Amino acid sequence: MTESRTFAAAILRASASAYGSAASTTLIERNPDVDKRFSPDGRSTWRGHLTQRVLELAAAISAGAPRLFVDRVQWTRKAFLARGVPEEDLLASLDCLRQALDVEAAAEVRDAARPVLAAAVRALETALPPGMPGLSAETADGRLALTYLLSALEGDSRRAMQVILDAVAAGKSVRDVVTDVLMPVQSELGQMWHGGELGISQEHYVTAITERLMAVLAHRSERAPATGRALLLAAVAGDTHAVGIQALSYLFELSGWRAVYLGTDVPDTDIAAAADYYDVDLILLSATLATNLSAVESTIAAIRESGDRHWPVIVGGLAYAGAPDLWRSQGADGYGDTSDGTLALADRLTGAI
């Protein structure tokens, strides 16, 4: 069964662009309005969207965790609804993807994909749980986040940063600013981009402000006494999303750890070598997308094969939201679902508690 999953996933990854193109062509031929809703180039937008769906489908099949794909589709559903895009568009796109696979894919691929696609369709046909994603002006943190985001989107990085710095000066802790304001802003950015409300350049600009602001806050903040422990943090090969794991590195530093943050898209063998060079006690790996999960597994394998030393490995990131127990089969020592939970787990794995 594992071999057939691996084969199907490999074919999907290799042919993702072709399947995505075929599905998007069928979708627009059947529903011309979906092209208009994503103007000026709806065809290109849907081609990219469905190609990404194929890659996420491959990741879910490879991991044996259909929930990874279902949760990603549900996230897209919420983003569509929040931005006024009919969720029928999403249902139609999945049906066109199924048809493309039925026509063009090998039997092994179709057999692996059908139940995962069917599970996603069933989820879309049920009501969403209460509570829509997004920033709310009804809370103090939400208002602060919205003010910061608006200033950043207007191109005034100095004003955006000052809004946060003023809140810290008024007594709000840096930890709370990072977890309750800046990270929700980043989540909102993702939803806005997915809904077509802003371009990638705008998303990059706001993210760059957030990264710079976190560095300023970390430098100015009072830290807990040094624990004498160190950890290495990295986003695995292929993952270019930095802000979440970068935020976590600052939170560890504020808690007294020595944090060695390597950045994004780090090759698997380099992580093990760096852990030895910097003499750390623990390794934390991040994966943002389901398509990054195979890199986590290969990285952990490289770490385990690197020598006699056994480093505890914690995994985390949005990719695990739909499969919080996946870390067990990957060879990790734990999964950090929140910043506080990750800090506590790191303390436990290094014998601090």
N, C-alpha and C positions, 0 to 999 in steps of 0.2 A: 504493500500500500504506500509506503514511504517513497519507494522508487517511482511509482506512477505519479504521485504528487509532484515529486521533483522534476520529472519529465514534463508534465503539464505546465508547471510554473515556468520552466526554462523556455518552452515554446511561446508562452504568453509574453514573457519579457522580450524575447527576440522579435516578436511580431506585433508588439503593442501599437506601434505607429500605423501599421497596415490595418489592424482591426479597428483602431480608433477612427481612422479615416473612412473606412467602409461604413461604420455605424453612424458617423456624423453625416455622411452623404445621404443615407437612408432617412435619418431623422429630419433633415431639412427638406427633403423631397416630400415627406409625408406631412410635415408641419412647417410651412414657410414662415409662420409667425415667430418661431423660435429663433430664426435668423435675425428678424427685426428686433427682438427683445435684447439681443446681444450685439447690436450694431456699434461701430461701423463695420465690423468684420465678424459677424456671428459664426460663419462657417469655420473660420480659423479658431475662434474661441471654443466651439464645440469639439473640434478635432483635438485640440489640446486637452480639453476636459475629459473626453472619452479615452484618449490615450493614457491619461493618468489613472482612470478607472481600471483599465486593463492591467496596469502595473500594480495597482492595489489589489486587484483580484489575484494576480500571481503571488503576491506576498502572503495573502490569506491562505491560499491553497498550499504554498510551500510550508507554512507554519502549522498547517492543520487546524487553523483557527478562523472559521468563517466569520466570527464576530468582528474581526478586524475590518473586513470589508463592509459589513452591515453598519458598524459604527461610523465609518467614514462616509457612507452614503447618508446616514442620518444627520451627520454634521452638515453635509452639503444641503440637505433638505432644510435645516434650520436657517442656514445662510440665505437660501433662496427665499424662504418665507419672510425672513426679516427684511429683505430688500424688495419684496413685492413681485417676485418671480413665481409663477404658478408651479406647484410641485408636480403637476401633471407633466411638465417638461422633463423632470427628472425620471419619472416613471417611463415615459416614452423613450428616453435615451437608453435606459436599461433594457427595454424590449428590443430596441434596435441593435444594441450590443449583443444580446442573446442571439438575434437573427444572424448577425455577422459571424459569430462563432459557429452557429449551426451550419452555415453555408461553407465557411472557409477553413474551419479548424479540424484537426484530426479527432477521431472518436475519443481518444484518451483525454484530450483537452476539453471536449464538450462534456464528457461525463464528470470531470472534476469541477467544471465551472457552473454547470446547471444548478446544483443544490445551493451554491453560494449566492448566485444571482437570485434564485427563488427566495432565499431567506431575506435578502435585501428588499425584494418586492413586497413580501409579507410585512416587513417592518414599515414600509412606506404606506401600506394600506391600513395601518392602525394609527390611532391618535397619538400625537406626541405627548410625552409627560408634561405636566405644568411647568411653566418657567421657560421663557425664551432666552436665548443667549444675548449678550450685549450689555453695554454699560447703561446704568440707570441713573437718572437725575434725582431719584428719590432718596438716595443715600449720600452721606458726606463724601465717602470714598468715590462713589460714582460721579458726583459733581466735580471733584478734584480731577479725576481721570478725564472727564469730558473737556474740562477747561484746558488741561495739558494737551490733549489730542487736538483740539481745535486750534490752539496756538501753533502747534507743530505743523498741522496741515496748511495753515496760512503762511508758512515759511518763516516764522519768527522763532528760531531755536532759542534765542536768549530769553524771550518772554516765557516760552514753554518751560525751560529749566528753572527760571526764577519762581514760577508758580509752585513747583515742587520744593525748591529750596526754602521758600517762605513757609510752607507747611511744616517742614522739618524744624525750622527755627521756632515755630509756634508750639512745638512739642510732639509732633508726630514722629514715631520712630522710623528709622531707615528701613528696618525689617518690614514694618507694615506698609511703607511706601512701595517697596519692591513687590511684595506679595499681593497687596490689595489694590494697588493703583497701576503700577507700570506693567505688570504681567497681564492684567485684564485689558489694558490698552493694546498690548501686542495681540491678544486674542481677537479683539475688535478689529484690528487692522487686517487680520487674516480673513475675517468674515466680510469686511468691506471690499477687499481685493477679490474674493471669490464671487461676490455679488456684482462685480463690475463697477463699483462706486469709485475706485481709485486705481491708478496704474502701479506697476511694479516700482517705478522711480519714486513715487510718493511713499510707498511702503518702506522702501530702502531708506529714504530720508528720515522718516519718523523713527525707524529702528536705530539708525545711526545716532540720533539725538538721545534715545533711551540708553544706548550703550555708553555714550559719553557721560550722561547724567549719572548712571550707576557708578562709573569710575570716580566721579567727583564725590558722590555720597560716601562711597567706601573709603576714600582717602580722608574725608573730614570726620568720619564717625569714630567714636570711641569703641575699642575692641575689648572683648573679654580677655582675661589673662591667657597667655599661651598654654595650650594643652600639651605641647611636645609631640603632637601627632600631625601627619601630613597626608594629603590625598592628591591624586592626579585626576583631573577631569578632562574629558574629550568627547566631541561628537564624532561618531564613527565615520569611516570612509563613505563618501557619497552624501553625507548629511551636511548641508551648508547653513543650517539654522543655528545661530550662535546665542541668541539673547537669553533663552531659558537657562541653559547650562552656565552661561556667564553669570547670570544673576545668582545661581546656586553657589558658584565659586566665591562670590562676595559674601554671601550669607555664612558660608563656612569660615571665611576669614574673620568675620565679625564675631563668630563663636570661639575664636582662638586657635583655629586650625591654620596650618600652612597649606595654602591651596595652590597647586600647580595646574594652571589651566592651559591646555595645549591648543584650544580653538576647535575649528570644524574640519571635517573631511580628513581625518587623521588615519593613515594606513595602519592596519592591524599590528604588524610587527613593530612599528615605531612606538606604539603605545607601551608594549612590554619593555622595550629598551629604555624608554623614558622613565617608566616606573622604577626601574633599577637604578638609573643614573641619578634621579632626584631623591632616591631613598624614601619612598612614600610607604604608608601603611595600608593604603586602600585605593582602589581604582573605581571611578564612577564614569559610566558610559551612557551617552545620550543618543536616542533615536527619535526623530520627529515624525517621520512618515513610516507607514508599514513597509514600504519598499526599502527602508534602511535596516530592517530586522535581520536579514541574512548577514549583513556586515557585522552586526553585534555578535552573532554566533561565531563567525570566523575570527573576530577579534578575541573573544574569550578563549577560543581554542589556541590561538597564538600565544596568549598570556600563559595558559596552562602548560604549554610546551616549551616555554622560554628558559626554564631552568628549575632549580630545586626550590626556589622560594614560592610560597603560595600567598598571593595577594587576594584578600576578599574583594569581590567585584559586585558593585551595585549597578543596576540598570534603571533607566527612567526615560521619560519623554512621552510626548503625545502618542507615539506609536503603540504604547502599551495600554492605552485607555480601554481598548476593546478586549484585551487578553492579559489581565493583570497577573496571571499565573504562568505566563509563557517563560518567564525567567528561569523557571525550574528546568525545563528541557534544554535551555541554552547553556546551562552550566554556571549560571551566576549564583551569587550567594544571597541575593535579595533584590527587591524592587522598591524604589522610592516613588510613591504616588504624590506626595506633597513635600514642600521644603522642610517643614518640621518633622515629618515622618522620615525623611531621608537623613536628616541630622541625627535623629534618635537611632536609626538603624546603623549608621556609621559608628556611633558610640558603642553600640552593642557588639558589632562585628570586630571592633578593635579592642574590646575588653574594658572600655571605660565605664560601663554599667553592667 
